[in-house]
Amino acid sequence: EVPCIALSDYVRETGCSPRVIWSDLQGADLHAFAGLGEYIRDVHLIYTEMNCVQMYEGAPTFADIHRFMWNNGFGLAYYKAVWHMEFGDGIFVRRPTVSPTG
């Protein structure tokens, strides 16, 4: 067993909010991103592996991760299929916010 905490707890305890995340959690990546809570707003870039088909029971697919990222202000900047198009590596970057001028 490996001890772990939610990323939001880590940020609160250390005062260190990540700007870049490199994630390879064998299907638990989306849980980690969600665990950032409000601190996801501080992140500028996320690298993660994604599965186009469900490789692990309960694991999110590419569509699940992409939806979560889009809803949290990120766009897919890069994707490369790694093995027979079933999974690949993706880089999400924070989309610029546009505010009305005036």
N, C-alpha and C positions, 0 to 999 in steps of 0.2 A: 504494500500500500504506500502511496506517495501522498504526503500531506499537500493540500492545496487550499487556496482562498480565492474568493471572487476578485477580479481585477479592481473593482471599485473599492473593496476593502484595502487592497494593496496601496492604491492611490491615497486613500484617507490616512493610512498608517505611515506612509513614507513621504507624502507630499510630492511624489514624483509621478506625473501623468505622462504616459507614453505618447510620442508623436508618430512613431513608426512601430508597426507590429509585424513580426514574421512568425507565422503560425503553422504548425504541423502537428495537430492533435488527434489524428486518426479518427476523424468524424465528430470530435467534440469542439471544433473551432467555433461554430456558431454560438455555443453555450458560453465560450470565453468572451466573444465579442459582446454578447448580451450582458455578460457580467460586468462590463465596463459601466453600465448604467449611463448616467449623465456625462461621464468623463469621455465617452466616445466622441464628443464634440471637439476634444483636444487633439484627436488623432488625425494625421494628414495622409498617411499611406498604410495600407494593409496588404501583405502578401499572404496568400493562403492556398492550400491545396483544396480542390473541389471535385466532387464526384458527380458525373452526369447521371449515373444510376446509383441506387442506394447500395453501398458496399458493406455497411455495418448496420445492424438493427437499430432503428431510431435515428440514424445519422442523417443530417440534412443533405439535400442534393444541391447542385449548382443553382437551380431556380430558387431554392429556399435562401441560400446565402446571398444571391444577387438581389432578391427582394428586400432582405434585411438591410443590405448595404445601401440600396437606393433610398429606402425609407429613412436612413440615417445620414443622408447627404453625400454618399459616395457614388462614383461612377466606375465602371470597369474600364481600366486603361490598357490592360494586357491580359491575354489568355492564351495558353499553349497546351494543347492536348498532349498527354504524355504516353498513354497506353491505350491503343485502339479506340480512342475517343471516349473512353469510359471515365477517365478522370484527367485532371490537368492542374496547372498552376495558374493562379490569377493574381493580378495586382489591381487593387482598388485605390483610387485617389479621391480626396475630398473635392466635391464639385464646388466651383466658385459660387458664392452667393451674390445675387444681383439685387441691389436696392434701387428704388426709384430716385432719380435726382430731382432736385427742385428746390 
